[in-house]
Amino acid sequence: MILPIGRREVDRFREIVAARLGLSFPEERLDDVAAALRNRSDRVTAGMAAAYVDLVATEAGWLAEASALVELLTVSETYFFRYADHFRALAEAVFPEIARERRHDRPLRILSAGCSSGEEPHSIAILALEHAAALGGARAEVVGIDVNAASLEKAARGRYSDWSFRETPSSVRERHFTRSGRDHVLRDEARRAVSFELRNLVDDDPAFWREGAFDVVFCRNVTMYFSADAAKRVVARFARVLEPSGFLLLGHAETLRGVSNEFHLCHTHETFYYRRRGAGRAGRALRSGEPGTAPARTTVALGSGWMEPIERFAASIQSASERIAKLSRECRDDAEPGAPSDAPSAPRGAPAGTWERDVAIDLFRRERFGEAVEILRTLSPASAADPDALLVQAIALANTGEIAAAEGACRRLLEIDCLNAGAHYVLALCREHAGDGSGVLEHDVTAIYLDPGFAMPHLHLGLAARRWGDAETARRELRQAMGLLPSEDAARILLFGGGFTREALVRACRTELAALSGPA
């Protein structure tokens, strides 16, 4: 007999899981919650869901069930050297940078949070042995933590099947593992560098989470399951335990946008990761191509016709802007002295020099970018430092051809909020104007990483890729842009669309895709 599970039991269970593990399950994932509740209540309380919920609401009951519930409610997919680009960045950029910044001789300390069955921390230990010179002779100590006791028991054994090595070079496997039947056993040198602890990321422990305890934190594909509040608390804890020059690596689908401003965004080795903000050189962001990092893998050749599609857009925008400016001058010349201007002004009662977003938006709507620039230049220092004001100023400056000033506004904005996708997109436009293809790629890709739902960098990158001769990337990005534009926020279309309507931008995507002879 299958006993029914009511919504009340599912909601109570979901609340307990959220409080205990920080995991968030929106309405569309209620079936996953109900399935986990059904699975465990069938096994533990003879199918009585309410009784099972009562059990896990107690401390003892929760401790007994936590590992099983984690297995059911999260994906624990892992293998050695998963996300190879992260490990290249670790060996070739992070290790040398930490070696330069180190102020004492203690071992390099690395945390692997949500380490599952141990492939990640053991990969880190192997990498540290393989790249000992990059660490300046420092010994690495890796701590793996997880809430799943069964996974940690497997991790501690250091014994793995062939499936765990599907992205591991055979030479690395041969150097660091011995064969035992059908399994591979980690050799002692790497195994001694790793320790494991049963820990819940949402639980505090001042002795473990002490300030400056780690140089690097891996927490990949973990915070994506957390509620917004839990993610903020956990990332704040990472910021506290990292050295000022410390690094944080998240999963490819995870960003700190809207979560934390305590880190710089780094981009090398075709991947993104974070560095804690700190004083002096410590805590500065790393970028592809700078000393100490491997050069960016993607190189861009700017042909004579590289910017033609974008130039067609720009010519239309410039023409429209010139018409608006001419009409505005004519209206002012014809106006009688003292006649009221139709230029928007700050709302009644607003102090002079304050930032009023609606005023700037209205000017953008009428393509009066020059007036927007002048208003923004008169702001008080406090208002001028507002991130929204800086972004609008950068867009307006770019639209009036003041490219260096637009880049300056973007750089000031990124000093305040280095995870601002809009600033990176405007920088991509500025780099296009300078003929810097690598800069276009860097900032468009960064904007997309920070906000995958932002249509304009997809469109811009698609147009660029077409001219670079990369038809596959062009099709992918243009299709992505065309799919995102119908639901793109109207204010973002107005700010970033260069004077084009949503429909015109969709038509541009369709036209470019047709030119690529690919289906729209």
Secondary structure as GFF3:
##gff-version 3
##sequence-region A 1 520
A	DSSP	alpha_helix	7	21	.	.	.	ID=ss1
A	DSSP	three_ten_helix	27	29	.	.	.	ID=ss2
A	DSSP	alpha_helix	30	44	.	.	.	ID=ss3
A	DSSP	alpha_helix	49	56	.	.	.	ID=ss4
A	DSSP	alpha_helix	59	73	.	.	.	ID=ss5
A	DSSP	alpha_helix	84	89	.	.	.	ID=ss6
A	DSSP	pi_helix	90	94	.	.	.	ID=ss7
A	DSSP	alpha_helix	95	101	.	.	.	ID=ss8
A	DSSP	beta_strand	108	113	.	.	.	ID=ss9
A	DSSP	alpha_helix	119	130	.	.	.	ID=ss10
A	DSSP	three_ten_helix	132	135	.	.	.	ID=ss11
A	DSSP	beta_strand	140	146	.	.	.	ID=ss12
A	DSSP	alpha_helix	149	157	.	.	.	ID=ss13
A	DSSP	beta_strand	159	160	.	.	.	ID=ss14
A	DSSP	three_ten_helix	162	165	.	.	.	ID=ss15
A	DSSP	alpha_helix	170	176	.	.	.	ID=ss16
A	DSSP	beta_strand	177	180	.	.	.	ID=ss17
A	DSSP	beta_strand	183	186	.	.	.	ID=ss18
A	DSSP	alpha_helix	188	191	.	.	.	ID=ss19
A	DSSP	beta_strand	194	198	.	.	.	ID=ss20
A	DSSP	beta_strand	214	219	.	.	.	ID=ss21
A	DSSP	three_ten_helix	223	225	.	.	.	ID=ss22
A	DSSP	alpha_helix	228	241	.	.	.	ID=ss23
A	DSSP	beta_strand	242	250	.	.	.	ID=ss24
A	DSSP	beta_strand	263	268	.	.	.	ID=ss25
A	DSSP	beta_strand	271	276	.	.	.	ID=ss26
A	DSSP	alpha_helix	308	334	.	.	.	ID=ss27
A	DSSP	alpha_helix	357	365	.	.	.	ID=ss28
A	DSSP	alpha_helix	369	377	.	.	.	ID=ss29
A	DSSP	alpha_helix	381	384	.	.	.	ID=ss30
A	DSSP	alpha_helix	387	399	.	.	.	ID=ss31
A	DSSP	alpha_helix	403	416	.	.	.	ID=ss32
A	DSSP	alpha_helix	421	433	.	.	.	ID=ss33
A	DSSP	alpha_helix	437	450	.	.	.	ID=ss34
A	DSSP	alpha_helix	455	468	.	.	.	ID=ss35
A	DSSP	alpha_helix	471	484	.	.	.	ID=ss36
A	DSSP	three_ten_helix	485	487	.	.	.	ID=ss37
A	DSSP	alpha_helix	490	496	.	.	.	ID=ss38
A	DSSP	alpha_helix	502	515	.	.	.	ID=ss39
###
